Amino acid sequence: MATFEVSGGAQLKGEIIPQGAKNEALQILCAVLLTPEPVTIHHIPDILDVNKLIELLADLGVEVEYIGENPAGRSYRFTAKNVNIDYLESEEFRKKGAALRGSIMILGPLLARFGKSKMPKPGGDKIGRRRLDTHFLGFEKLGARFNYDADDNFYHIDATQLKGTYILLDEASVTGTANVVMTAVLAKGRTTIYNAACEPYLQQLCAMLNRMGAKISGIGSNLLTIDGVDSLGGTEHTMLPDMIEVGSFIGLAAMTASEITIKNARIDMLGLIPNVFQRLGIQMVVVNDDIHIPAQKHYHIDKFIDGSILTIADAPWPGFTPDLLSIVLVTATQAKGTVLIHQKMFESRLFFVDKLIDMGAQIILCDPHRATVIGLDRKYPLRGIQMTSPDIRAGVSLLIAALSAQGTSIIRNAEQIDRGYQHIDKRLNALGANIKRLA
């Protein structure tokens, strides 16, 4: 188990380049299974979840060729010409598929191209129940027949007769939409998906599929129309910067009173993220596609127009992403003012606040979905403690808290942070942080 030893209190300074987007990578990488032709992908982040998925693709028989890398990530060429479907029957696949939640994303491409697949119940973050019904209901609408075997914990799917249809998704699930889209592009006839997710990562997937020969319209809206084609070809794709990293770095700069410039942020794809942090009182200057956060000793939380306490809540895109609510919460602890954080989309994601309270933060956990943060305006700095990272986003929030705290903090289970943030200790140390990775 990896552990971070963090000496807090240092002001950071410099430029940082966001990694390629983790949540985009988990979709884009699986899409290579849709074609036997080469697909080249740039800015793939070097993180655990993505590396495990690349390993899983290689185990399936996909030829994986490393091309090179830059600060945003790595470049690979994938050729899924000789996919070995029989690998799905192996005990090795059972273990790897169950350990990686992103493995659910191989289902759509395999069903579309090969007409069958099976999948162990995926794992992932311990942030509450994240059901898979949207994926399977969409597959079923397209003509797939599936069965969950409780004895072996496997989903079995037969999709030999896929046919386009009208689908009203029961929720605007990003991964559910992506999986259904990847299935529908090779189904016969027209598929209409309403209540589709429209996140930038889903837009990226649809644009990539169109370059491969798919016929998808309505990209960026919640109504997608897909005319099935017989086959897809190869393409080249560059992933977006990770918007969660961008938001994390904004929060880090504010918490540590640091001057940081986030390079190549793709501001046009950040949605409400800059606005929400500005409502916490954080100053930022946009220069071309860079975000400069000046060192701020104080930042004041805004109020609603009637003077009431600000509420920040998550919602499906174009609402505020749930993956940044943990960062907003920890950033608010040293602001001046009060804010209510409302985590609507997942239960259990706020339970890490007990560690922030132990560090000296003033937080009232109202229920599993709501927390009131009373900002201390740096009058009472957080203090270093020992803690354990419960999931990716809470883990990096605790890391930000530790970097701003007085004294030394120990963060165990740092592998959770590594699942979503590429070489985070080395990159932040280059800005002046003091993070030691212990075995």
C-alpha positions in Angstrom: 0.0 0.0 0.0 1.5 3.3 -1.1 1.6 6.2 1.4 2.2 9.9 1.0 4.1 11.9 3.6 3.1 15.5 3.1 4.8 18.5 4.7 2.4 21.3 4.5 2.6 25.1 4.5 4.6 25.7 1.4 3.5 28.2 -1.2 3.7 26.7 -4.7 4.7 28.6 -7.9 5.0 27.7 -11.6 3.2 26.2 -14.5 1.5 22.8 -14.8 0.0 21.0 -17.7 -3.2 18.9 -17.1 -3.0 15.3 -18.1 -5.3 13.8 -20.7 -8.8 13.2 -19.4 -9.2 10.0 -17.4 -13.0 9.7 -18.0 -12.5 10.3 -21.7 -9.8 7.7 -21.9 -12.0 4.9 -20.5 -14.4 5.4 -23.4 -12.0 6.2 -26.2 -9.7 3.2 -25.5 -12.6 0.8 -25.7 -13.7 2.2 -29.0 -10.6 0.8 -30.7 -12.4 -2.6 -30.4 -14.9 -1.4 -33.1 -12.4 -1.7 -36.0 -9.6 -4.0 -37.2 -7.8 -0.9 -38.5 -5.1 1.1 -36.5 -6.3 3.8 -34.1 -3.8 6.3 -32.7 -4.6 8.1 -29.5 -2.6 11.0 -27.9 -2.5 12.4 -24.3 -3.4 9.1 -22.6 -2.8 9.7 -18.9 -0.3 7.4 -17.2 -2.6 6.4 -14.3 -3.6 3.0 -12.8 -7.1 2.7 -14.1 -6.1 3.6 -17.7 -3.0 1.4 -17.6 -5.1 -1.5 -16.4 -7.6 -1.0 -19.3 -4.7 -0.9 -21.8 -3.4 -4.1 -20.3 -6.9 -5.7 -20.6 -7.1 -4.7 -24.3 -3.7 -6.3 -24.9 -5.0 -9.5 -23.2 -7.9 -9.5 -25.6 -5.5 -9.6 -28.5 -5.3 -5.9 -29.3 -1.9 -4.9 -30.7 -0.7 -2.1 -28.5 2.2 0.1 -29.8 3.8 2.8 -27.6 4.7 5.8 -29.7 5.9 8.5 -27.2 4.8 10.9 -24.6 4.6 14.5 -23.5 3.6 16.2 -20.2 -0.1 15.6 -21.0 0.3 11.9 -21.4 1.3 9.1 -23.7 0.6 8.2 -27.4 -0.3 4.7 -28.4 -1.4 3.0 -31.6 -4.0 0.2 -31.1 -4.9 -2.4 -33.7 -7.8 -4.7 -32.8 -7.4 -7.0 -35.8 -7.1 -10.3 -33.9 -9.4 -10.0 -30.9 -9.6 -13.2 -28.9 -13.2 -13.4 -27.6 -12.3 -16.7 -25.8 -10.3 -14.7 -23.4 -13.6 -13.6 -21.8 -14.0 -17.2 -20.5 -10.7 -17.1 -18.6 -10.2 -16.9 -14.9 -7.7 -14.1 -15.5 -10.3 -12.0 -17.2 -12.7 -12.6 -14.3 -10.2 -11.1 -11.9 -9.1 -8.2 -14.1 -12.6 -7.3 -15.2 -14.0 -7.3 -11.7 -11.2 -5.1 -10.4 -11.7 -2.3 -12.9 -14.9 -0.4 -13.2 -13.9 0.9 -16.6 -14.0 -2.6 -18.0 -17.8 -2.3 -18.4 -17.0 -0.1 -21.4 -15.7 -3.0 -23.6 -19.2 -4.4 -23.7 -20.7 -2.1 -26.3 -17.9 -2.4 -28.8 -17.6 -6.2 -28.4 -21.4 -6.6 -28.8 -21.5 -4.4 -31.9 -18.6 -6.1 -33.7 -18.8 -9.7 -32.5 -22.4 -10.1 -31.3 -21.6 -11.5 -27.9 -19.7 -10.7 -24.7 -19.6 -11.5 -21.0 -18.4 -9.4 -18.1 -17.8 -9.9 -14.3 -19.5 -7.4 -12.1 -17.0 -4.4 -12.2 -15.4 -2.9 -9.1 -14.2 0.7 -8.7 -14.6 3.5 -6.1 -16.4 3.0 -2.8 -18.6 6.0 -3.3 -22.0 4.3 -3.1 -24.0 2.2 -5.5 -23.5 3.0 -9.2 -25.9 0.8 -11.0 -25.4 -0.6 -14.5 -29.1 -0.8 -15.5 -28.7 2.0 -18.1 -26.1 0.1 -20.0 -28.1 -3.1 -20.1 -31.5 -1.6 -20.8 -29.9 0.2 -23.7 -28.4 -3.1 -25.0 -31.7 -4.8 -24.6 -33.6 -2.1 -26.6 -31.1 -2.7 -29.4 -32.0 -6.4 -29.4 -29.4 -7.9 -27.0 -30.4 -10.6 -24.6 -28.6 -10.7 -21.3 -28.5 -12.6 -18.1 -26.8 -12.0 -14.7 -25.5 -15.2 -13.1 -25.3 -14.6 -9.4 -23.4 -17.8 -8.9 -20.4 -16.8 -11.0 -21.0 -13.0 -10.8 -20.9 -12.7 -14.6 -23.2 -10.8 -17.0 -23.8 -12.9 -20.2 -24.9 -11.0 -23.3 -26.0 -12.3 -26.8 -26.3 -9.5 -29.4 -26.4 -11.4 -32.7 -29.4 -9.4 -34.0 -28.8 -5.8 -33.1 -31.3 -3.4 -34.6 -31.7 0.4 -34.3 -34.6 1.7 -32.2 -35.8 4.6 -30.1 -34.2 4.6 -26.6 -35.2 6.9 -23.7 -32.4 6.4 -21.2 -33.6 6.1 -17.6 -30.7 8.4 -16.5 -28.2 10.6 -18.4 -25.4 8.3 -17.6 -22.1 9.2 -19.3 -20.7 5.6 -19.5 -24.2 4.2 -20.2 -24.7 6.6 -23.1 -21.2 5.9 -24.4 -21.7 2.1 -24.3 -25.1 2.3 -26.1 -23.6 4.7 -28.7 -20.7 2.3 -29.4 -23.2 -0.5 -29.8 -25.6 1.4 -32.0 -23.0 2.6 -34.6 -22.9 -1.0 -36.1 -26.5 -1.9 -35.5 -28.9 -2.1 -38.5 -31.0 0.9 -39.1 -31.5 4.2 -37.1 -31.1 4.5 -33.3 -32.4 7.6 -31.5 -31.1 8.1 -27.9 -33.0 10.7 -25.8 -31.8 11.8 -22.4 -28.3 11.1 -23.6 -25.4 12.4 -21.6 -23.7 15.4 -23.4 -20.5 15.8 -21.4 -17.4 16.9 -23.4 -16.0 13.4 -23.1 -19.0 12.0 -24.8 -18.8 14.6 -27.5 -15.2 13.6 -28.1 -16.2 9.9 -28.4 -18.9 10.7 -31.0 -16.6 13.0 -33.0 -14.0 10.2 -33.0 -16.5 7.6 -34.1 -17.7 9.9 -36.9 -14.1 10.2 -38.2 -14.0 6.3 -38.2 -17.1 6.3 -40.4 -20.0 6.3 -38.0 -23.1 8.5 -38.7 -23.9 10.3 -35.4 -25.8 13.6 -35.3 -27.0 15.8 -32.4 -23.5 15.7 -30.8 -23.4 18.0 -27.7 -27.2 17.7 -27.1 -29.3 15.1 -25.2 -30.8 13.8 -28.4 -28.5 11.7 -30.5 -29.4 10.1 -33.8 -27.2 7.2 -35.1 -27.5 5.6 -38.5 -25.9 2.2 -38.3 -23.0 1.4 -40.7 -21.5 -1.9 -41.8 -18.0 -1.2 -40.5 -15.7 1.4 -39.1 -12.1 2.4 -40.0 -9.1 3.7 -38.2 -8.4 7.3 -37.0 -6.2 9.5 -34.9 -7.5 11.2 -31.8 -6.2 13.7 -29.2 -7.9 13.7 -25.8 -9.0 16.7 -23.9 -7.2 17.9 -20.8 -8.7 16.5 -17.7 -11.2 19.0 -16.4 -11.1 17.4 -12.9 -7.3 18.1 -12.8 -7.9 21.7 -13.9 -10.4 22.2 -11.1 -8.1 20.4 -8.6 -5.3 22.8 -9.4 -7.5 25.8 -9.1 -8.5 24.7 -5.6 -4.9 23.8 -4.7 -3.7 27.3 -5.7 -6.3 28.9 -3.5 -5.8 26.7 -0.5 -2.0 27.1 -0.5 -2.1 30.8 -1.5 0.0 29.9 -4.5 0.6 31.4 -7.9 0.0 28.7 -10.5 -0.6 28.8 -14.2 -2.6 25.9 -15.7 -1.4 25.5 -19.3 -3.6 24.4 -22.3 -6.7 24.0 -20.2 -9.3 23.9 -23.1 -11.3 26.6 -21.4 -14.1 26.2 -24.0 -14.7 22.7 -22.6 -14.7 23.5 -18.9 -18.4 24.5 -18.6 -19.3 25.9 -15.2 -16.0 24.9 -13.5 -14.3 28.4 -13.6 -17.5 30.1 -12.6 -18.1 27.9 -9.5 -14.5 28.5 -8.2 -14.9 32.2 -8.9 -18.0 32.1 -6.6 -15.7 30.9 -3.9 -13.8 34.2 -4.4 -10.9 32.7 -6.3 -9.3 35.1 -8.8 -8.2 33.8 -12.2 -6.9 35.4 -15.3 -7.4 33.7 -18.7 -4.7 34.2 -21.2 -5.3 32.4 -24.5 -6.0 28.9 -23.3 -4.2 29.2 -20.0 -5.6 29.9 -16.6 -3.4 32.0 -14.2 -4.4 31.9 -10.5 -2.5 34.6 -8.6 -1.5 34.1 -5.0 -4.4 35.1 -2.7 -4.1 35.5 1.0 -7.9 35.8 1.3 -10.9 34.7 -0.8 -14.5 35.4 0.0 -17.4 33.1 -0.7 -20.2 34.7 -2.7 -23.9 34.7 -1.6 -27.1 34.4 -3.5 -28.6 37.6 -4.8 -31.1 37.7 -1.8 -28.2 37.4 0.7 -28.8 33.7 1.5 -26.0 31.2 1.9 -24.5 29.9 -1.4 -25.3 26.3 -2.3 -23.1 24.4 -4.7 -24.6 21.2 -6.1 -23.7 18.7 -8.8 -25.8 17.9 -11.8 -25.5 16.2 -15.2 -23.6 18.2 -17.8 -23.9 21.1 -18.4 -24.3 21.3 -14.7 -21.4 21.2 -12.3 -19.5 17.9 -12.3 -19.8 15.7 -9.1 -16.1 14.8 -9.4 -15.2 18.4 -8.2 -17.5 18.8 -5.3 -14.9 17.3 -2.9 -12.4 19.8 -4.2 -14.8 22.7 -3.8 -15.6 21.5 -0.2 -12.0 21.4 0.9 -11.2 24.7 -0.8 -14.1 26.4 1.1 -12.6 25.5 4.5 -10.1 28.3 4.3 -12.3 30.9 2.5 -14.2 33.6 4.3 -17.9 32.8 4.5 -20.3 29.8 4.4 -21.4 27.4 1.7 -23.7 24.4 1.5 -22.3 21.5 -0.6 -25.0 19.3 -1.9 -23.9 16.0 -3.5 -27.0 14.8 -5.3 -25.7 12.1 -7.7 -23.7 9.7 -5.4 -24.1 8.8 -1.8 -21.1 8.3 0.6 -18.9 10.8 -1.2 -19.0 13.3 1.6 -18.0 10.9 4.4 -14.3 11.9 4.1 -15.1 15.2 5.8 -14.5 13.6 9.2 -10.8 13.8 8.3 -11.0 17.5 7.5 -12.8 18.1 10.8 -9.9 16.3 12.6 -7.6 18.7 10.8 -9.5 21.6 12.3 -12.0 22.4 9.5 -15.5 23.7 10.5 -17.9 21.4 8.7 -21.4 20.2 9.6 -22.3 17.0 7.8 -26.0 17.4 7.5 -26.7 14.0 6.0 -24.9 11.7 3.4 -25.6 14.2 0.7 -25.1 17.6 2.3 -22.4 19.4 4.2 -22.2 23.0 5.4 -18.7 24.5 5.4 -17.9 27.5 7.5 -14.8 29.1 6.1 -12.0 30.0 8.6 -10.4 32.7 6.4 -7.0 31.2 7.3 -7.4 32.4 10.9 -7.1 28.8 12.1 -4.8 26.8 9.7 -5.5 23.1 9.2 -3.2 20.8 11.1 -1.5 17.7 9.7 -2.9 14.3 10.7 -2.8 10.6 9.6 -5.6 9.6 7.2 -6.6 7.1 4.5 -7.8 7.9 1.0 -11.2 6.4 0.4 -11.5 7.2 -3.3 -9.8 9.2 -6.1 -11.5 12.5 -5.6 -11.6 12.5 -1.8 -8.0 11.4 -1.8 -6.8 14.4 -3.8 -8.9 16.6 -1.7 -7.2 15.3 1.4 -3.8 15.8 -0.4 -4.8 19.5 -1.0 -5.8 19.9 2.6 -2.5 18.4 3.8 -0.4 20.7 1.5 -2.1 23.7 3.1 -1.9 22.4 6.7 0.7 23.1 9.3 2.9 20.1 10.1 3.1 16.7 8.5 0.3 14.6 7.2 0.3 10.9 6.3 -2.1 9.7 3.6 -2.4 6.0 3.3 -3.9 4.1 0.4 -2.4 6.6 -2.0 -3.1 4.1 -4.9 -6.6 5.6 -5.0 -5.1 9.0 -5.9 -2.8 7.3 -8.5 -5.9 5.8 -10.1 -6.9 9.3 -11.3 -3.9 11.6 -11.1 -0.7 11.1 -13.2 2.5 11.3 -11.1 0.8 13.8 -8.9 3.6 13.8 -6.2 6.4 14.5 -8.8 4.3 17.2 -10.6 3.4 19.1 -7.5 6.9 18.8 -6.0 8.2 20.5 -9.2 6.0 23.5 -8.1 7.5 23.5 -4.6 5.4 21.0 -2.7 7.0 18.5 -0.3 5.4 15.1 -0.9 7.3 11.9 -0.2 6.1 8.6 -1.5 6.6 5.8 1.0 6.4 2.1 0.3 
